[in-house]
Amino acid sequence: MKVLMIGGTRYLGRAITQRLAARGDAVTVANRGQTEWDLPAGVERVAADIMEPGSLAQAVEGMTFDAAVHMIAMDAARARVVIEAIHDKVAHYVQCGSTGVYMPLKYLPADEEHPIDPPSDEMGGFNGKWAADQEAMQLCAAYSLPLTICRPTNVIGAGAVPIDLWGARDPRFFQRIIEGRKISVPNDGEALLQPGHVGDIADGFVLALDRPDRLGVFNLSCRYAITLNYYLELLGDALGCEPEVQYVPAEKLVKKYEPKGKLTGRGLRFLAAHMCFTMAKAERELGYDPKMRPEDSVAENVRWMFDEGIITGG
């Protein structure tokens, strides 16, 4: 299979690129070239800034692909410029969305038919991803381009700092646990979190590429959600210490720390809401079979942070 990866050198995109290359697919990565990475054998790179008019079209001029995967569709403009540049060069378009567009959830677990109101910027900032999905649906219908949207939950595993208890990915939070300093947990810590392993989610994208006959939206994550309290317990086990916890209303934390730049209200409010999704559609139609449990993913991610010197001690 010939695959065009738009933004395929960071974390999840990198994992997808590695899997495609390992099985012998012909992969071309289109990005600005700002991320240093020794591309796997057989992977080509073309320089393109998707927000620079004509850049992507020029970079892939004369090329055709079986499929394209767009990992950086953060808003409608980015979705539009990519689809308009490649719609006549690819046979299947796969866009990376996010389960964040469903928030706040109306029922648990949320499936792909969950009603979506235009997301508020106060809840995680996923209004851009929602707009990108809508733009892709409209343009792909207009161009008769087969469309798949994969919506990962928050991603965990070696390669990036995991989400912290304030809705960011700040290494200082994990160092604070190691140092025995008090951790402020929003509300009662019983909000649900569903951390999908980066490898499992990458496998889901590959399965979607292999099934252009199974189009539409697919949620991708691990098999079950955990509470923030249990997540903190898993972090403590992996870090080798027991976190000292205090429970604080989320809005009190926002009021106190957002003006100081120590958190964003939208990130904390998002984390304090339930995240719980079903993968039944992806399992049934794509053969998605996530292997990693949150317990294993947390341990792996913490080991990676120690190995990379991102956190110390413990």
Residue, then its C-alpha position, 0 to 999 in steps of 0.5 A: m500500500k502507498v500511504l501519504m502521512i501528513g505529520g507522521t514524525r511525532y508520537l502517535g503519527r510516528a507509531i503509525t509510520q513505523r508500523l506501516a514501514a515495518r510491514g513493507d508499505a511505501v510511506t511518504v511523510a509530508n511535514r515541515g521537517q522541524t522534528e528530527w527523526d531517523l525515518p524507518a527504512g523505505v520511508e520517504r519525506v517531502a517538505a511541506d507546510i500545509m498552511e502555506p498556500g500550494s505547499l502540499a500540492q507542490a510537494v506531492e505533484g505527480m504522485t498518487f497514493d492508496a491512502a492518506v492519513h492526516m494527523i494534524a487536522m486541528d481545525a477546519a482550515r487544516a482539514r480543508v487545505v489538505i483535502e483540497a490538495i490531495h483529493d484527486k491523488v488518494a483513494h482513501y482519506v483517514q483523519c485523526g480526530s478526538t473523542g474530546v468532541y463528545m464532551p461533556l458526555k450525555y451517557l456512558p460509555a459513549d459510542e460513535e452515535h453520541p450526540i455532539d453539540p458544538p464543543s465549548d472552548e471551556m471544555g478541553g478546547f476541542n472545538g477545532k477538532w469538531a470543526a475539522d471533522q465537519e469540514a472533512m465530512q462535507l468536502c469528502a462527500a463533495y469529492s466522493l472521497p472515501l473518509t474514515i475518522c479515527r477518534p483516539t482518547n488521551v494517548i499514553g505510553a512511551g514517547a511522550v509525557p502522560i496526562d497529569l491530574w490538572g489536564a496537561r502533560d507537565p513533567r513537574f507534576f510527576q516530579r512533585i509526587i516523587e518529592g512527596r509534595k501534596i497533589s491537588v486532585p480536582n473534586d473527589g477524584e472519581a471522574l473517569l479517564q480512559p488512557g489508550h496505549v499509543g501502540d494499540i491506537a496506532d494499530g487501529f489506524v492501520l486497521a482502518l487503512d486496510r478496510p477502505d470498505r469500512l468507512g465512518v467514525f471509529n473510537l480508539s482506546c483501551r477497553y475500560a476507563i479508570t477513575l482519577n484516584y486509581y490513575l494516581e494510585l497507578l502512578g504512585d506504584a510506578l513512581g515508587c511512592e505514595p502520593e499525598v493527596q488533597y481534594v479541591p473543587a475544580e473551579k477553585l483550582v482554576k480560579k487560584y492557578e489559571p491567573k498564575g499560568k499554572l493550569t488552563g481552565r479548559g484542560l482541568r475542566f475536561l479532566a474533571a468530566h467523565m471520559c468513558f468510550t466503547m470500542a465496540k464498532a472498531e472491534r466489530e468492523l475493523g478487528y480492533d483488539p487493544k492489548m494494553r491495560p491502563e495498568d501496564s500503560v502507566a508503568e511503561n510511560v513512567r519507566w520511559m520518563f525515568d529512562e529519558g531523564i524527564i523525571t529523576g529520583g524515586 
